[in-house]
Amino acid sequence: MVVRLLHRAGARSAHLHLASLATIGLCVTLWVRAKTVDQEQRGNAERRALFVGLWPPTLWLIGDSLDNPSDLLG
């Protein structure tokens, strides 16, 4: 159902795969930036980077679902 709604909204597998790769870059950026903040805020900054790091597999799998026509007909 979600895949069908995304397809109707114009999202394609390449869009989700690109978003997945972009979140990997965002995660690395946040992680590097976490090393530059003071010790009191470092834990929160690292948790934020790890949270964003959980997004890529989800986005990639949604992109794979958009690529599979049987999921759209369903």
Secondary structure, 3 states (H helix, E strand, C coil): CHHHHHHHCCCCHHHHHHHHHHHHHHHHHHHHHHCCCCHHHHHHHHHHHHHHHCHHHHHHHHHHHHHCHHHHHC
